[in-house]
Amino acid sequence: MKRLLLLLSLTALTISCAHKAQDTLPESIDDNLYRFGVNTSPYEYFNTGETPVPAGYEPFYISHYGRHGSRSDWGDDYGEVVKVMEKAKEAGVLTDEGKSALHALDTTYKLHNGMNGRLTPLGAREHRQIAGRMYEKYKRVFRNGGSVRAVSSYVPRCLVSMAAFTGELLSREPGLDISWDTGEAFMNYCSSEDPDEIHDKARAIVREYAGKHSMDTVAFARHLFTDEAAARAAIEVPMEDLMYGVIYMARVSGAFELDRTLIDLFSTSDLEHFMRTSSLQLYLTQCNSVEFGDIRMAVPEVDNLVKDFIEKADEAISKGNRAADLRFGHDYQLLAFSSRLGVKGIGERMTKEEAANWPGWLYTPFAGNLQMIFYKNKSGDVIVKCFINERETTLIGLPDGPYYPWEDVKGMFKELEP
């Protein structure tokens, strides 16, 4: 009876207060073209409102998984792209826009500095800002005297993200008891990738989809060159190859806090197709797709992260001496775990056709994160609410959200165990 009354009260509160949480999420990349890269899009904070906490409940514990912040991309070919454009400059065929593009490409190459996947200053700042907002919302949690446990993938960009995040918490609450750890054992739940049986099949689908669109080489060349024929002779590479080289440098320009010079070289159609191709690849290989979801959800590292969330939350509930568990890892694991949890927008059973239209930039930007906030009342009842990228969300496998009895969330997890 007690459990029934709790469920009824949560349902009534959700219905009565739902109108107070206003959805202001953008529907396209139009007002921020950096989003076209999907998982190379810098973090954006959207304050979309929040359903009030049920009466009598107070937050006491936070369980978190965060992707590293904005980073450099894989730039082994950057120098070659710059050399190609320098040939065009020597031939005297660059437009003013082409000269600006060459400067932007050279700047990107130098900022990259031969370091693939390195956290940028923006990436560290993203985590400090997320931590600051978490602290301001949940001061009660951090001032109750409990400890904070932070663990990370041993990849440097994740370690620096963890340092930035926890450093911000300490700057707000110097007395916090924080522990830090990393190592091979933590990779068992801080990181995972699509297994081989998905890898090749999914990429064949992505290649087929990508082949349906032809890049607008004419418009691209018009931006850069005064004489396309002379430029083609000077650069000695196919124009489409140059386009792909430039677009892969353009997709990381936001992480380096550069302007849109490189992005503006491409048509809206080209950017949108690149975005859809990236979204399709991510959903097929990392999320709960019709084609490969059963295999992806059964990867051991995903199951390990499920167990880690459950065991650490149960420990915090029973002992009462833990304020937060913070985990820092990678986008693939964030997507897979969120799919397994059934986070709305990530956990749906999408076909490959639907996945190509999935707005991945909303769910897997740099510094993407999942936060589970735990609340309890004086009777000891525990409920939980989930946030994806600091936006209140619901779980598609459970009714009457966004607040759920913790035992129901645990039960759903166990039903999904492979």
C-alpha positions as CSV (number, residue, x, y, z in Angstrom):
1,M,0.0,0.0,0.0
2,K,2.8,2.4,0.9
3,R,4.4,1.8,-2.5
4,L,1.1,2.3,-4.3
5,L,0.6,5.6,-2.6
6,L,4.1,6.7,-3.5
7,L,3.5,5.9,-7.2
8,L,0.1,7.7,-7.2
9,S,1.6,10.8,-5.6
10,L,4.4,10.9,-8.1
11,T,2.0,10.5,-11.0
12,A,-0.3,13.2,-9.8
13,L,2.6,15.6,-9.3
14,T,4.0,15.0,-12.7
15,I,0.7,15.6,-14.4
16,S,-0.1,18.8,-12.4
17,C,3.4,20.3,-12.9
18,A,4.3,19.2,-16.4
19,H,3.3,22.5,-18.0
20,K,5.8,24.3,-15.9
21,A,8.8,22.7,-17.7
22,Q,9.0,24.5,-21.0
23,D,10.8,22.8,-23.8
24,T,13.0,25.3,-25.6
25,L,15.3,22.9,-27.5
26,P,16.3,23.9,-31.0
27,E,15.1,21.7,-33.8
28,S,17.9,22.1,-36.3
29,I,21.5,23.2,-36.7
30,D,20.6,26.4,-38.4
31,D,21.4,28.8,-35.6
32,N,24.7,26.9,-34.7
33,L,26.4,25.2,-37.6
34,Y,29.1,23.8,-35.3
35,R,26.4,21.2,-34.5
36,F,26.9,19.6,-37.9
37,G,29.8,17.4,-36.6
38,V,27.4,15.8,-34.1
39,N,29.8,14.2,-31.6
40,T,32.4,17.0,-32.2
41,S,29.9,19.7,-31.3
42,P,30.9,21.8,-28.3
43,Y,28.6,21.5,-25.3
44,E,25.5,23.7,-25.2
45,Y,23.5,24.2,-22.0
46,F,19.8,24.5,-22.6
47,N,17.8,25.5,-19.5
48,T,14.5,23.7,-20.5
49,G,12.9,23.9,-17.1
50,E,12.3,21.2,-14.5
51,T,9.4,19.4,-12.9
52,P,9.3,20.3,-9.2
53,V,10.5,17.7,-6.7
54,P,7.6,16.0,-4.9
55,A,6.8,17.4,-1.5
56,G,8.9,16.0,1.4
57,Y,11.8,14.8,-0.8
58,E,15.3,16.1,-0.6
59,P,18.3,15.3,-2.9
60,F,21.0,13.4,-1.1
61,Y,23.2,11.6,-3.8
62,I,24.3,12.1,-7.4
63,S,25.4,9.4,-9.8
64,H,27.1,10.7,-12.9
65,Y,28.7,9.7,-16.2
66,G,30.4,12.4,-18.2
67,R,32.1,12.4,-21.6
68,H,35.4,14.3,-21.8
69,G,35.1,17.9,-23.0
70,S,36.0,19.4,-26.4
71,R,39.1,18.0,-27.8
72,S,41.3,18.1,-30.9
73,D,40.3,15.6,-33.6
74,W,42.5,13.0,-35.4
75,G,44.6,15.3,-37.6
76,D,47.2,13.1,-39.4
77,D,46.2,14.6,-42.7
78,Y,46.0,18.3,-41.6
79,G,49.4,19.1,-42.9
80,E,48.6,17.7,-46.3
81,V,45.4,19.8,-46.6
82,V,47.4,23.0,-45.8
83,K,50.0,22.1,-48.4
84,V,47.4,21.7,-51.1
85,M,46.0,25.1,-50.3
86,E,49.4,26.6,-50.3
87,K,49.9,25.3,-53.8
88,A,46.8,27.2,-54.8
89,K,48.2,30.3,-53.2
90,E,51.5,30.0,-55.0
91,A,49.5,29.6,-58.3
92,G,47.7,32.8,-57.5
93,V,44.2,31.3,-57.7
94,L,42.9,31.9,-54.2
95,T,40.0,34.3,-53.6
96,D,39.9,36.5,-50.6
97,E,37.7,33.8,-48.9
98,G,40.3,31.2,-50.0
99,K,43.1,33.1,-48.3
100,S,41.0,33.3,-45.1
101,A,40.3,29.6,-45.4
102,L,44.1,28.9,-45.7
103,H,44.7,31.0,-42.6
104,A,42.0,29.0,-40.7
105,L,43.4,25.7,-41.9
106,D,46.9,26.6,-40.9
107,T,45.7,27.9,-37.5
108,T,43.9,24.6,-36.9
109,Y,47.0,22.6,-37.9
110,K,49.1,24.6,-35.5
111,L,46.6,24.4,-32.6
112,H,46.4,20.6,-33.2
113,N,50.2,20.5,-32.8
114,G,50.4,16.8,-33.6
115,M,48.3,15.8,-30.5
116,N,45.3,13.7,-31.5
117,G,42.4,13.7,-29.0
118,R,43.9,16.4,-26.7
119,L,41.5,18.3,-24.4
120,T,41.2,21.9,-25.5
121,P,40.9,24.8,-23.0
122,L,37.2,24.9,-24.0
123,G,36.9,21.3,-23.0
124,A,38.2,22.0,-19.5
125,R,35.9,25.0,-19.2
126,E,32.9,23.0,-20.2
127,H,33.4,20.7,-17.3
128,R,34.0,23.5,-14.9
129,Q,30.7,25.1,-15.9
130,I,28.8,21.8,-15.7
131,A,30.2,21.2,-12.2
132,G,29.4,24.7,-11.1
133,R,25.8,24.4,-12.2
134,M,25.6,21.0,-10.4
135,Y,26.9,22.5,-7.2
136,E,24.5,25.5,-7.3
137,K,21.5,23.2,-7.8
138,Y,22.5,20.6,-5.2
139,K,24.4,22.5,-2.5
140,R,22.6,20.5,0.1
141,V,24.1,17.3,-1.3
142,F,27.7,18.6,-1.2
143,R,27.3,20.3,2.2
144,N,26.0,17.2,4.0
145,G,29.5,16.0,4.7
146,G,29.6,13.0,2.4
147,S,32.5,12.1,0.2
148,V,32.8,12.4,-3.6
149,R,34.3,9.5,-5.5
150,A,35.7,10.4,-9.0
151,V,37.1,7.8,-11.5
152,S,38.2,8.1,-15.0
153,S,39.2,6.4,-18.2
154,Y,43.0,6.6,-18.3
155,V,42.9,8.5,-21.6
156,P,44.4,12.0,-20.9
157,R,41.4,14.0,-22.1
158,C,39.2,12.2,-19.6
159,L,41.7,12.7,-16.8
160,V,41.9,16.4,-17.4
161,S,38.1,16.6,-17.6
162,M,37.9,14.9,-14.3
163,A,40.4,17.4,-12.8
164,A,38.5,20.4,-14.2
165,F,35.2,19.1,-12.9
166,T,36.3,18.2,-9.4
167,G,38.5,21.3,-9.2
168,E,35.4,23.4,-9.7
169,L,33.6,21.6,-7.0
170,L,36.5,22.1,-4.6
171,S,36.6,25.8,-5.5
172,R,32.9,26.0,-4.4
173,E,33.2,23.7,-1.4
174,P,36.9,23.6,-0.2
175,G,36.1,21.1,2.5
176,L,34.9,18.4,0.2
177,D,36.4,14.9,0.6
178,I,37.2,13.9,-3.0
179,S,39.0,10.8,-4.1
180,W,40.4,10.3,-7.6
181,D,41.3,7.1,-9.4
182,T,42.1,5.7,-12.9
183,G,43.5,2.5,-14.4
184,E,42.8,-0.6,-16.4
185,A,40.1,-1.8,-14.1
186,F,38.0,1.3,-14.7
187,M,38.1,0.9,-18.5
188,N,35.8,-2.0,-17.9
189,Y,33.0,0.4,-17.4
190,C,34.3,3.9,-18.4
191,S,34.7,2.9,-22.1
192,S,33.3,0.5,-24.6
193,E,33.1,0.2,-28.4
194,D,30.9,-1.6,-30.9
195,P,31.9,-5.2,-31.3
196,D,33.3,-6.6,-34.5
197,E,30.1,-8.3,-35.5
198,I,28.5,-4.8,-35.7
199,H,31.4,-2.8,-37.0
200,D,31.6,-3.9,-40.6
201,K,27.9,-4.4,-41.2
202,A,27.0,-1.0,-39.8
203,R,29.7,0.8,-41.7
204,A,28.5,-0.8,-45.0
205,I,25.1,0.7,-44.3
206,V,26.7,4.1,-43.5
207,R,28.8,4.0,-46.7
208,E,25.7,3.2,-48.8
209,Y,23.8,6.1,-47.2
210,A,26.7,8.5,-47.7
211,G,27.0,7.6,-51.3
212,K,23.5,8.9,-52.0
213,H,24.7,12.4,-51.8
214,S,27.2,14.2,-54.0
215,M,29.2,17.0,-52.5
216,D,28.8,20.3,-54.2
217,T,32.3,20.7,-55.5
218,V,31.4,23.5,-57.9
219,A,30.1,25.8,-55.1
220,F,33.0,24.8,-52.8
221,A,35.6,25.7,-55.5
222,R,33.8,29.0,-56.2
223,H,34.4,30.0,-52.6
224,L,38.1,29.3,-52.7
225,F,39.4,29.8,-56.2
226,T,39.3,32.5,-58.9
227,D,39.8,29.9,-61.6
228,E,38.6,26.3,-60.9
229,A,40.4,24.7,-63.8
230,A,43.7,26.4,-62.9
231,A,43.2,25.5,-59.3
232,R,42.6,21.8,-60.1
233,A,45.8,21.8,-62.1
234,A,47.7,23.5,-59.3
235,I,46.5,21.4,-56.3
236,E,46.9,18.0,-58.1
237,V,44.2,16.3,-56.0
238,P,40.5,15.7,-56.8
239,M,38.3,18.6,-55.6
240,E,36.2,16.2,-53.6
241,D,39.2,14.9,-51.7
242,L,40.1,18.5,-50.7
243,M,36.5,19.0,-49.7
244,Y,36.6,16.1,-47.3
245,G,39.9,17.2,-45.9
246,V,38.6,20.6,-45.2
247,I,35.2,19.5,-43.7
248,Y,37.0,17.2,-41.2
249,M,39.0,20.2,-40.1
250,A,35.9,22.4,-40.0
251,R,34.1,20.0,-37.7
252,V,36.6,20.6,-34.9
253,S,36.8,24.4,-35.3
254,G,34.3,24.9,-32.5
255,A,36.5,22.9,-30.1
256,F,39.4,25.3,-30.9
257,E,37.0,28.3,-30.5
258,L,37.6,29.4,-34.1
259,D,35.0,31.2,-36.2
260,R,32.9,29.7,-38.9
261,T,35.3,30.4,-41.8
262,L,35.7,26.8,-42.7
263,I,32.1,25.8,-42.1
264,D,30.8,28.5,-44.4
265,L,32.6,27.0,-47.3
266,F,30.0,24.2,-47.4
267,S,26.4,24.3,-48.6
268,T,23.6,23.6,-46.1
269,S,22.9,20.4,-48.0
270,D,26.5,19.2,-47.6
271,L,26.5,20.0,-43.9
272,E,23.2,18.4,-43.2
273,H,24.2,15.2,-45.1
274,F,27.4,15.0,-43.2
275,M,25.4,15.5,-39.9
276,R,22.9,12.7,-40.9
277,T,25.7,10.3,-41.9
278,S,27.4,10.9,-38.6
279,S,24.2,10.4,-36.6
280,L,23.4,7.2,-38.5
281,Q,26.9,5.8,-37.8
282,L,26.6,6.6,-34.1
283,Y,23.1,5.2,-33.6
284,L,23.8,2.0,-35.5
285,T,27.0,1.3,-33.7
286,Q,26.4,2.6,-30.2
287,C,22.6,2.8,-29.5
288,N,19.6,0.6,-29.5
289,S,19.0,0.3,-33.2
290,V,16.7,-2.3,-34.7
291,E,19.6,-3.7,-36.7
292,F,22.2,-4.0,-34.0
293,G,20.8,-2.9,-30.6
294,D,20.6,-6.4,-29.1
295,I,24.3,-7.0,-29.7
296,R,25.4,-3.5,-28.6
297,M,23.4,-3.6,-25.4
298,A,25.0,-6.9,-24.4
299,V,28.6,-5.6,-24.5
300,P,30.2,-6.5,-21.1
301,E,31.4,-3.0,-20.4
302,V,27.8,-1.7,-20.7
303,D,26.6,-4.3,-18.2
304,N,29.5,-3.4,-15.9
305,L,28.5,0.2,-15.9
306,V,24.9,-0.8,-15.1
307,K,26.2,-2.8,-12.1
308,D,28.4,0.0,-11.1
309,F,25.5,2.5,-11.0
310,I,23.3,0.1,-9.0
311,E,26.0,-1.1,-6.5
312,K,27.3,2.4,-5.7
313,A,23.8,3.9,-5.4
314,D,22.7,1.1,-3.1
315,E,25.8,1.7,-1.0
316,A,25.1,5.4,-0.8
317,I,21.5,4.7,0.2
318,S,22.4,2.2,2.9
319,K,25.5,4.0,4.4
320,G,24.5,7.6,3.8
321,N,28.2,8.7,3.5
322,R,28.5,9.3,-0.2
323,A,27.5,12.6,-1.8
324,A,28.3,11.7,-5.4
325,D,29.9,9.2,-7.7
326,L,31.5,10.8,-10.8
327,R,32.7,8.9,-13.8
328,F,34.6,10.3,-16.8
329,G,34.8,8.5,-20.1
330,H,33.8,8.6,-23.7
331,D,30.8,9.2,-26.0
332,Y,30.4,5.6,-27.1
333,Q,29.8,4.4,-23.5
334,L,27.6,7.3,-22.7
335,L,25.3,6.5,-25.7
336,A,25.3,2.8,-25.0
337,F,24.5,3.2,-21.3
338,S,21.8,5.8,-22.0
339,S,20.3,3.5,-24.5
340,R,20.3,0.6,-22.1
341,L,18.7,2.8,-19.4
342,G,16.1,3.9,-21.9
343,V,16.7,7.6,-21.9
344,K,14.2,9.3,-24.1
345,G,15.8,10.4,-27.3
346,I,18.6,7.8,-27.1
347,G,17.0,4.5,-26.1
348,E,14.3,4.2,-28.8
349,R,14.4,1.2,-31.1
350,M,15.2,3.1,-34.3
351,T,15.6,1.7,-37.8
352,K,18.4,2.8,-40.0
353,E,16.1,5.1,-41.8
354,E,15.0,6.8,-38.6
355,A,18.5,6.9,-37.2
356,A,19.7,9.1,-40.1
357,N,17.3,11.8,-38.9
358,W,18.3,11.4,-35.2
359,P,19.5,14.8,-33.8
360,G,22.7,13.3,-32.4
361,W,24.2,16.7,-31.6
362,L,21.6,17.1,-28.8
363,Y,22.7,13.9,-27.1
364,T,26.4,13.3,-27.7
365,P,28.2,16.7,-27.8
366,F,31.6,17.1,-26.2
367,A,31.1,17.0,-22.4
368,G,27.8,15.1,-22.8
369,N,26.7,13.7,-19.5
370,L,24.1,11.7,-17.7
371,Q,23.1,12.6,-14.2
372,M,20.9,10.5,-11.9
373,I,19.7,12.6,-8.9
374,F,18.5,10.6,-5.8
375,Y,16.0,12.0,-3.4
376,K,14.5,10.6,-0.2
377,N,11.8,11.5,2.3
378,K,11.7,11.1,6.1
379,S,10.3,7.6,5.6
380,G,13.3,6.6,3.7
381,D,11.6,6.2,0.3
382,V,14.1,6.8,-2.5
383,I,13.2,8.2,-5.9
384,V,15.4,9.1,-8.8
385,K,15.3,11.5,-11.7
386,C,17.6,11.5,-14.8
387,F,19.1,14.4,-16.7
388,I,20.8,14.1,-20.1
389,N,23.1,17.0,-20.7
390,E,21.5,18.7,-17.8
391,R,18.0,18.4,-19.3
392,E,15.3,16.7,-17.4
393,T,14.4,13.5,-19.2
394,T,12.2,10.4,-18.8
395,L,12.8,6.7,-19.2
396,I,10.9,5.1,-22.0
397,G,10.6,1.8,-20.2
398,L,8.9,3.2,-17.1
399,P,5.6,5.1,-16.8
400,D,4.8,8.3,-14.8
401,G,8.2,10.0,-14.9
402,P,10.3,12.0,-14.5
403,Y,10.6,10.8,-10.8
404,Y,10.8,7.1,-10.4
405,P,11.1,4.8,-7.4
406,W,14.7,3.6,-7.3
407,E,13.6,0.0,-7.0
408,D,11.6,0.3,-10.3
409,V,14.7,1.6,-12.1
410,K,16.8,-1.2,-10.7
411,G,14.1,-3.7,-11.8
412,M,14.1,-2.3,-15.3
413,F,17.9,-2.7,-15.4
414,K,17.7,-6.3,-14.4
415,E,15.0,-7.1,-16.9
416,L,17.4,-5.8,-19.6
417,E,20.4,-7.9,-18.5
418,P,21.7,-10.0,-21.3
